[in-house]
Amino acid sequence: MRNQIPRPPNLSDAPVRLLDQIRERLRLKHYSIRTEKSYVDWIRRYIVFHNRQHPRQLGSKDVERFLTYLAVDREQSASTQNQALAALLFLYREVLGVELPWLDDLVHAKRGTFLPVVLSRQEVRALLRIPAMADTGSGDGGHHRSVATQAG
């Protein structure tokens, strides 16, 4: 009898890793590759944050703790925290089939306040390095010429 090469185990018998399940579900729902990478990264960080516990063993309080950690300890922006939240909601709803109760105790990251900046004419001139005498107030943007100059 010849030496037989052992056959690899049937791949359909092996459990599918969680991150592979997430990728598969994202692709099935036609999410972009950038969203896929971002979601997988956030879910991986969430799992590592909770000492590599499987998300099935975790719940809404654990999601709140992670998102609060991002806002308070890591001082992440509101949009970053929202992206992490979207990834975790996808994980629980679409992959694990679990609806999380509303996250009441979540500390939201503060959104920055943006004030519009309006420059004065002098500030615009300084910025563009335009001489002050170019603005004559004639309404033609300082591009008028005297009649004598136009004739010649």
Backbone torsions as a table, in degrees:
resi	resn	phi	psi	omega
1	MET	NA	137.4	-179.1
2	ARG	-76.7	159.1	173.0
3	ASN	-68.5	128.3	179.5
4	GLN	-98.2	137.1	176.5
5	ILE	-82.4	128.1	-179.9
6	PRO	-64.7	138.2	178.4
7	ARG	-78.6	144.3	175.9
8	PRO	-68.3	151.9	179.3
9	PRO	-62.7	150.8	178.6
10	ASN	-63.8	121.4	-176.3
11	LEU	-64.1	-26.2	-180.0
12	SER	-70.9	-18.1	178.2
13	ASP	-82.9	-23.3	-177.4
14	ALA	-76.9	140.8	177.8
15	PRO	-67.8	141.8	179.5
16	VAL	-82.0	129.5	180.0
17	ARG	-62.5	148.8	-176.4
18	LEU	-57.4	-47.2	-178.0
19	LEU	-64.4	-31.9	175.4
20	ASP	-70.4	-36.3	176.0
21	GLN	-62.7	-40.6	179.6
22	ILE	-63.5	-47.8	179.1
23	ARG	-58.5	-44.9	-179.1
24	GLU	-61.1	-44.0	-178.7
25	ARG	-67.7	-40.4	177.4
26	LEU	-61.5	-41.9	-180.0
27	ARG	-69.2	-38.3	177.8
28	LEU	-61.0	-34.8	-179.5
29	LYS	-92.5	8.7	174.5
30	HIS	62.5	37.3	173.1
31	TYR	-74.4	154.6	179.9
32	SER	-70.9	159.4	179.7
33	ILE	-64.2	-34.2	178.8
34	ARG	-67.6	-38.8	176.1
35	THR	-65.5	-41.8	178.2
36	GLU	-57.3	-49.3	-179.2
37	LYS	-62.5	-42.2	-179.5
38	SER	-64.3	-48.5	-179.0
39	TYR	-61.9	-46.1	-179.8
40	VAL	-61.1	-40.6	178.9
41	ASP	-63.7	-45.5	179.6
42	TRP	-64.4	-39.9	179.9
43	ILE	-67.4	-39.1	176.4
44	ARG	-61.7	-44.6	178.5
45	ARG	-61.8	-39.4	178.4
46	TYR	-61.3	-45.5	179.7
47	ILE	-64.3	-44.8	179.2
48	VAL	-64.4	-40.8	178.1
49	PHE	-56.1	-36.3	-179.0
50	HIS	-98.7	36.6	174.7
51	ASN	55.0	40.5	175.1
52	ARG	62.3	27.9	173.9
53	GLN	-75.1	146.2	176.6
54	HIS	-68.5	137.3	-179.2
55	PRO	-56.8	-24.0	176.4
56	ARG	-62.9	-27.9	-179.7
57	GLN	-84.4	-6.2	-177.4
58	LEU	-109.3	163.1	-179.0
59	GLY	-139.1	-161.3	-174.8
60	SER	-63.3	-34.9	178.6
61	LYS	-64.4	-34.1	178.6
62	ASP	-72.0	-36.0	175.3
63	VAL	-64.3	-44.9	178.1
64	GLU	-58.9	-44.3	-179.8
65	ARG	-60.6	-43.2	-179.2
66	PHE	-65.3	-46.9	-178.3
67	LEU	-68.2	-35.7	175.9
68	THR	-66.6	-39.7	175.6
69	TYR	-57.7	-43.2	178.9
70	LEU	-61.5	-42.8	-176.1
71	ALA	-74.2	-42.8	-171.8
72	VAL	-90.4	-57.2	-174.7
73	ASP	-77.2	-40.9	-178.0
74	ARG	-92.4	-8.4	179.3
75	GLU	51.4	44.4	178.9
76	GLN	-77.2	155.2	179.7
77	SER	-72.0	165.1	179.1
78	ALA	-62.4	-39.3	-179.2
79	SER	-67.1	-34.8	177.4
80	THR	-67.0	-44.3	178.4
81	GLN	-62.6	-40.1	179.0
82	ASN	-65.4	-36.0	178.1
83	GLN	-65.8	-42.7	177.3
84	ALA	-62.9	-42.1	178.4
85	LEU	-61.3	-44.0	179.3
86	ALA	-60.8	-40.8	179.3
87	ALA	-63.9	-43.4	-178.5
88	LEU	-70.5	-36.8	175.6
89	LEU	-64.2	-39.4	176.7
90	PHE	-61.2	-46.2	179.6
91	LEU	-55.5	-52.5	-174.6
92	TYR	-71.8	-42.7	-177.1
93	ARG	-75.9	-51.1	-169.1
94	GLU	-88.4	-29.6	-176.0
95	VAL	-101.4	-47.5	-176.6
96	LEU	-92.9	-13.7	179.4
97	GLY	67.9	34.2	-178.3
98	VAL	-118.7	129.4	173.8
99	GLU	-92.3	124.8	177.9
100	LEU	-85.1	137.0	172.8
101	PRO	-61.1	156.4	-177.8
102	TRP	-54.4	141.2	-176.0
103	LEU	-86.6	78.4	-174.4
104	ASP	-70.2	-35.1	-173.8
105	ASP	-93.9	14.0	-178.3
106	LEU	-71.0	129.7	173.9
107	VAL	-88.9	116.1	-178.4
108	HIS	-83.2	143.0	174.8
109	ALA	-66.6	148.2	-179.2
110	LYS	-79.9	134.1	174.8
111	ARG	-82.3	138.2	178.4
112	GLY	-69.8	150.1	175.5
113	THR	-97.6	134.6	-178.1
114	PHE	-116.9	122.8	176.6
115	LEU	-104.4	134.8	178.5
116	PRO	-66.4	144.3	179.5
117	VAL	-104.5	121.7	177.5
118	VAL	-117.5	123.8	-178.3
119	LEU	-95.0	145.7	174.2
120	SER	-76.6	168.7	177.5
121	ARG	-59.6	-39.8	-179.4
122	GLN	-65.1	-39.4	179.3
123	GLU	-67.5	-38.2	177.2
124	VAL	-64.6	-44.9	177.5
125	ARG	-57.2	-47.1	-179.2
126	ALA	-63.3	-39.1	179.8
127	LEU	-65.8	-42.2	-179.2
128	LEU	-92.4	-2.4	-178.5
129	ARG	56.0	49.4	177.6
130	ILE	-98.0	132.3	178.8
131	PRO	-61.3	146.4	-176.3
132	ALA	-61.9	-31.8	-176.6
133	MET	-75.7	-7.5	178.9
134	ALA	-69.5	-25.6	179.9
135	ASP	-94.8	103.8	-177.9
136	THR	-99.1	-7.5	-179.3
137	GLY	78.2	13.1	-177.9
138	SER	-81.7	-6.7	177.9
139	GLY	88.1	-3.6	-179.4
140	ASP	-105.0	20.6	176.3
141	GLY	73.0	17.1	177.6
142	GLY	81.3	18.4	-177.0
143	HIS	-108.1	24.7	179.7
144	HIS	-87.8	152.2	175.6
145	ARG	-123.1	154.3	178.2
146	SER	-68.9	159.3	179.7
147	VAL	-60.5	-39.9	-179.5
148	ALA	-64.0	-38.6	-179.3
149	THR	-70.6	-36.6	-179.1
150	GLN	-67.8	-36.4	-177.9
151	ALA	-70.0	-30.4	-171.3
152	GLY	-93.8	NA	NA
